[in-house]
């Protein structure tokens, strides 16, 4: 952000500015909250986790002898007498991306110290996430009902079930953890912890609206990962 | 370009030319350091025994906790190695040493030493204790997370050790845990053992991630005034880069461990090909065992450097302090650490030359492997050039440093043998490999740990360790370790395979049997010698010579705290202000042979101090 002012320090634009910040004392990322820097690095690490999963998936799918099932059939829904491919996934993706939008708005209202709007938007995000997890549970239930298991698959290669349940499960865990934190943060916003700078339990860290942005980073990341999972599982 | 940087007086790290401080231009003005950007850290001070010593948020206490728990697990690893050597040197002497137990001990020894001892000790132990002190911070940036990190490690160790007491015992698949044999019946611990191993590794990775985020953000965002990245001691650089590697490499281990658990518990076939067992086809099929090897070694090779880089950093500081000379080529050392770290992600498949992968892959990975030798050799030359014409104090710390250089060069050279495909193939799975990696990432980092313990014990405990006991400890360890691993090169050349429980009546027996007995005896002595250190610590904790402030006349910040040992919050009322790098030893013209990092330029105006 360009509106950060630091006493005795003059910012430079572009690559020179980056080199100057790197060579300076105290901080490398000027004016960046510790927690925010931490979340970025955590997400980098998490990216490696999901990359390992998806690369393993590509390897597993590429080397099976039995054919991979056709995604538009396996993931299709039978609604009103018509087979619609990818219907549920389209709704799930839409809900999750929308929740990213409400999250971004929550961050904006948070920085404007608009407690009410911020709290409701976080709650809306949490409900979006919950809906996503619910629909994922429905999809899991449908596939399990049709006989797909982590170790077997009536439609083709058994690795389909293994990778599908593992990777969507791991992603779903991420979403669920995010939803839990969203509810906690919504409570903290409404209770005014961020306005008062209330300290957390067993720590001296003061509450600040930047925490919402940090959670927002996580939430957007989980969305982005979903886009990749969507592409790899449903469109390939 | 350089004019662009002139507006900031703290940015002087760009040049390493000496400036002669001839009065003019150097005054109180030169002492100016930009005000603090971030408000002083508010700390949670413990009030009870539990919050002060058990669930403690002070990085120094957490560091000591990590150190003690890692050492405890390390001693278990040591005892396991004794039992292995007992079997190899004197087969049949101990009736309880069955083949199953042998494999279990091999596996647990390897995993404990690499992950739960060396990694936890260097990053969790030294990292926690030294990073905040060396960069001039009050504590790690997220003390609560840091506490949770240690307790995750504690649970990980507990789960790991619990596998000794479950049905079937711990896993016996070798520390690499290769499937399919790791989870097939017939391998010891194929049910519970491997499951607990995977759970323990996942917990370790989770706990380490919490700690690692702390180390990185403390270095990047919480340095004190005047502390630029290029003024940090190399210890911090080593630990920092190793943490970056860990954050990017551990994910592969986590994914591998998770997929293996699912293969084991749910019966998926990620890594399991179609298997015929006693004429019957197993339920598994269609998976790829090589995939696990790739995941494992994408973690496994950076892991070598996660252990080695902190050792490189620490040894640089110890040599510099005890040779009373600045480290030769500081910036070259920093770039070598970073370069080795980056390259370590492109060499993993040199562990897999015999896995049947495409030979062109082997060619690629041999090339990248040999390129790593360049920055590594640069570091060795720089250590030697730092010693060259130094005012060397030949105390225990320096002995460990010299021991490190010798063992590391030895292990590094055999690494060049093994990096080449054509040489590696015949040497694969022989004792040559054992000799190589124990020399380079077992003994060499251990030498650094020992040197670091003798060096920083006066800071942690306020008293010196006993020098005489220290020298006994060093010589027994150094000569003993050579007696163990040097003959193993020969065993490898004559083709003695590793991981064999017994040689029975094979032709190797004639020439290898006496050597195996000798190695085992040396191993018993070296292992026992480590207890000298424990005795030394217990003895000097109460009765040792008091160290006082800055007993080694060092420049770096960790020795400049108002109280020794440092209290919670490290710096009393005021954070230190840094004016120079950590290596101003024997500066011509200076009153003493060291200038601390906090000495302002006006006080050393007439010296030929490095411009940093």
Interface residues (C-beta under 8 A of the other chain):
Chain A: X6 X7 X8 X9 X10 X12 X16 X20 X22 X23 X24 X25 X26 X27 X28 X29 X30 X31 X32 X34 X35 X37 X38 X41 X42 X44 X45 X46 X48 X49 X51 X52 X53 X56 X59 X60 X63 X64 X65 X66 X150 X151 X157 X158 X159 X161 X162 X163 X166 X170 X200 X202 X203 X204 X205 X206
Chain B: X1 X4 X5 X7 X8 X10 X11 X13 X14 X33 X34 X35 X36 X37 X38 X42 X43 X44 X57 X141 X142 X143 X144 X209 X212 X213 X216 X217 X220 X221 X222 X223 X224 X225 X226 X227 X228 X229 X230 X231 X247 X248 X250 X251 X252 X254 X255 X256 X258 X259 X262 X266 X267 X268 X269 X270 X283 X285 X286 X287 X288 X291 X295 X298 X578
